[in-house]
Amino acid sequence: FEEAISREPGNDLAYYTLGTLYLTRQDYEQARKPLEMASQLEPSSMQYRVALAACYIGLKNVREASREIEILEKVAPHLPQIADLKAQLARLKKA
């Protein structure tokens, strides 16, 4: 994926795929930059925002996770992942 990104720096899907690969490994710091880039390149993708919110939760970044969840709630309030993200965020705030 890094090769695809170097050949096509505007390839949001390559950034997202690389980010989610790190996310599944729970390597949140490595996942952050590619997921942020994917979201910047394609801000209307709710899938990218869900992954980015999950990454911020993994990083224990309450402020950024809350911001992404707020955007998701405004743009796609019926998205099923929102409830799970909000529950994860609530557990993080209690910790």
MOPESUL-V67858 format. One record per backbone hydrogen bond with DSSP energy under -0.5 kcal/mol. NH is the residue of the N-H (numbers start at 1). CO is the residue of the C=O. E is the energy in kcal/mol with one decimal. If there is no record, write none. Layout:
nh;co;e
NH;CO;E
NH;CO;E
This chain:
nh;co;e
5;1;-2.4
6;2;-2.2
7;3;-2.0
8;4;-2.6
11;8;-2.2
12;10;-1.4
15;11;-1.7
16;12;-2.6
17;13;-2.8
18;14;-2.4
19;15;-2.7
20;16;-2.9
21;17;-1.8
22;18;-1.9
23;19;-2.4
24;20;-2.5
25;21;-0.9
26;23;-1.6
27;22;-2.7
28;26;-1.1
31;27;-1.8
32;28;-1.8
33;29;-0.7
34;30;-0.7
35;31;-2.1
36;32;-2.7
37;33;-2.5
38;34;-2.5
39;35;-2.2
40;36;-2.2
41;37;-2.6
42;38;-2.0
43;40;-0.6
45;42;-2.0
46;44;-0.8
49;45;-1.6
50;46;-2.5
51;47;-1.9
52;48;-2.4
53;49;-2.6
54;50;-2.3
55;51;-2.1
56;52;-2.5
57;53;-2.2
58;54;-2.3
59;55;-1.9
60;57;-1.4
61;56;-3.0
62;60;-1.1
65;61;-2.3
66;62;-2.7
67;63;-2.0
68;64;-2.3
69;65;-2.4
70;66;-2.4
71;67;-2.0
72;68;-2.4
73;69;-2.5
74;70;-1.8
75;71;-2.5
76;72;-3.0
79;76;-2.1
82;79;-1.5
83;80;-0.6
84;80;-0.7
85;81;-2.5
86;82;-2.7
87;83;-2.0
88;84;-2.4
89;85;-2.5
90;86;-2.3
91;87;-2.1
92;88;-2.1
93;89;-2.3
94;90;-1.5
95;91;-1.2
